Amino acid sequence: MKDFENLKAQLNLLEWPSVYLFKFIVPNDNEKIALTSALFDENADISYHTSAKGTYVSVSVKEVMISANAVIEIYEKAVKIEGIISL
């Protein structure tokens, strides 16, 4: 499991709740894109951009998060999706 301690330390410097921007690169596979989107609630602002060759999709998500721990929970779930890259 990826270590998120450095990120958590940085996030703890911010004021919460706050809008947080998540960015992921996902293989262009409907299931993986759906799993990534499912990490967020219906109020999240999600945008998708396909790579030039069409092999990957960039998923950008803006969502109001209540704490640094809530952000880390999303990343911990995301790493379980095969092929995902968190930016």
GUVO-396097 format. One record per residue (C-alpha): residue number from 1; x, y, z; residue in one letter. Coordinates in pm, 1 decimal. Last residue first. Example, Ala and Ser with C-alpha at 12.3 -4.5 7.8 and 13.67 -1.06 7.14 Angstrom:
BEGIN
+-----+----------+----------+----------+------+
| seq |     east |    north |       up | type |
+-----+----------+----------+----------+------+
|   2 |   1367.0 |   -106.0 |    714.0 |    S |
|   1 |   1230.0 |   -450.0 |    780.0 |    A |
+-----+----------+----------+----------+------+
This chain:
BEGIN
+-----+----------+----------+----------+------+
| seq |     east |    north |       up | type |
+-----+----------+----------+----------+------+
|  87 |   -120.3 |   1289.4 |   -976.3 |    L |
|  86 |   -264.3 |    948.3 |   -899.5 |    S |
|  85 |   -199.5 |    678.2 |  -1159.9 |    I |
|  84 |   -456.2 |    403.0 |  -1207.5 |    I |
|  83 |   -349.7 |     74.4 |  -1370.8 |    G |
|  82 |   -559.5 |   -156.0 |  -1154.3 |    E |
|  81 |   -796.3 |     26.2 |   -917.9 |    I |
|  80 |   -685.8 |    -51.9 |   -560.8 |    K |
|  79 |   -477.0 |    267.9 |   -553.3 |    V |
|  78 |   -802.5 |    464.8 |   -577.3 |    A |
|  77 |   -939.7 |    343.1 |   -243.7 |    K |
|  76 |   -636.2 |    470.3 |    -53.3 |    E |
|  75 |   -646.0 |    795.5 |   -256.0 |    Y |
|  74 |  -1010.5 |    855.1 |   -156.2 |    I |
|  73 |   -935.2 |    780.1 |    210.6 |    E |
|  72 |   -643.4 |   1027.3 |    199.3 |    I |
|  71 |   -880.2 |   1307.5 |     94.7 |    V |
|  70 |  -1121.4 |   1224.8 |    380.7 |    A |
|  69 |   -827.5 |   1222.0 |    624.3 |    N |
|  68 |   -727.6 |   1572.5 |    515.2 |    A |
|  67 |  -1073.7 |   1688.0 |    615.9 |    S |
|  66 |  -1426.7 |   1774.6 |    504.5 |    I |
|  65 |  -1375.3 |   1748.0 |    129.2 |    M |
|  64 |  -1567.1 |   1959.9 |   -120.3 |    V |
|  63 |  -1513.9 |   1797.6 |   -459.0 |    E |
|  62 |  -1328.6 |   1884.4 |   -777.0 |    K |
|  61 |  -1244.4 |   1582.6 |   -990.7 |    V |
|  60 |  -1009.9 |   1548.8 |  -1286.3 |    S |
|  59 |   -998.2 |   1218.0 |  -1475.3 |    V |
|  58 |   -737.6 |   1190.4 |  -1750.8 |    S |
|  57 |   -821.4 |    900.7 |  -1979.4 |    V |
|  56 |   -561.8 |    669.6 |  -2127.4 |    Y |
|  55 |   -506.5 |    466.1 |  -2444.3 |    T |
|  54 |   -677.2 |    708.1 |  -2682.4 |    G |
|  53 |   -358.3 |    796.6 |  -2871.0 |    K |
|  52 |   -397.6 |   1169.4 |  -2795.3 |    A |
|  51 |   -510.8 |   1102.1 |  -2439.1 |    S |
|  50 |   -882.4 |   1116.9 |  -2352.5 |    T |
|  49 |  -1000.9 |   1397.7 |  -2125.3 |    H |
|  48 |  -1263.0 |   1347.5 |  -1855.0 |    Y |
|  47 |  -1419.4 |   1599.2 |  -1616.5 |    S |
|  46 |  -1582.7 |   1540.5 |  -1277.3 |    I |
|  45 |  -1743.4 |   1809.9 |  -1059.0 |    D |
|  44 |  -1849.1 |   1621.2 |   -745.5 |    A |
|  43 |  -2207.3 |   1658.5 |   -622.3 |    N |
|  42 |  -2300.7 |   1298.9 |   -713.0 |    E |
|  41 |  -2043.0 |   1155.5 |   -473.3 |    D |
|  40 |  -1688.4 |   1047.6 |   -553.3 |    F |
|  39 |  -1502.5 |    715.2 |   -559.1 |    L |
|  38 |  -1758.4 |    594.7 |   -815.8 |    A |
|  37 |  -1587.7 |    803.2 |  -1084.4 |    S |
|  36 |  -1271.8 |    592.7 |  -1050.3 |    T |
|  35 |  -1466.0 |    266.3 |  -1065.4 |    L |
|  34 |  -1652.8 |    393.3 |  -1373.3 |    A |
|  33 |  -1326.7 |    485.8 |  -1548.4 |    I |
|  32 |  -1182.6 |    143.6 |  -1462.3 |    K |
|  31 |  -1493.4 |    -33.6 |  -1595.7 |    E |
|  30 |  -1507.6 |    173.8 |  -1914.0 |    N |
|  29 |  -1142.8 |    107.3 |  -2000.7 |    D |
|  28 |   -919.9 |    386.1 |  -2128.9 |    N |
|  27 |   -646.3 |    318.2 |  -1870.4 |    P |
|  26 |   -673.2 |    578.4 |  -1591.9 |    V |
|  25 |   -471.0 |    892.4 |  -1521.7 |    I |
|  24 |   -593.5 |   1058.7 |  -1204.1 |    F |
|  23 |   -627.8 |   1412.2 |  -1078.0 |    K |
|  22 |   -804.0 |   1514.3 |   -755.7 |    F |
|  21 |   -880.2 |   1880.2 |   -690.8 |    L |
|  20 |   -991.9 |   1964.6 |   -337.3 |    Y |
|  19 |  -1262.0 |   2212.9 |   -240.2 |    V |
|  18 |  -1223.4 |   2284.7 |    130.7 |    S |
|  17 |  -1365.0 |   2184.4 |    466.8 |    P |
|  16 |  -1102.9 |   2224.2 |    604.0 |    W |
|  15 |   -818.3 |   2476.9 |    616.9 |    E |
|  14 |   -487.2 |   2358.7 |    473.2 |    L |
|  13 |   -169.5 |   2268.1 |    664.1 |    L |
|  12 |   -309.7 |   1920.2 |    736.0 |    N |
|  11 |   -300.7 |   1854.2 |    362.2 |    L |
|  10 |     77.6 |   1883.9 |    354.6 |    Q |
|   9 |    121.1 |   1637.4 |    643.5 |    A |
|   8 |   -130.3 |   1401.5 |    480.9 |    K |
|   7 |     62.5 |   1412.8 |    154.4 |    L |
|   6 |    384.1 |   1320.7 |    332.2 |    N |
|   5 |    212.3 |   1037.6 |    525.9 |    E |
|   4 |     43.0 |    886.3 |    218.2 |    F |
|   3 |    240.1 |    562.3 |    191.6 |    D |
|   2 |    128.9 |    340.9 |    -94.2 |    K |
|   1 |      0.0 |      0.0 |      0.0 |    M |
+-----+----------+----------+----------+------+
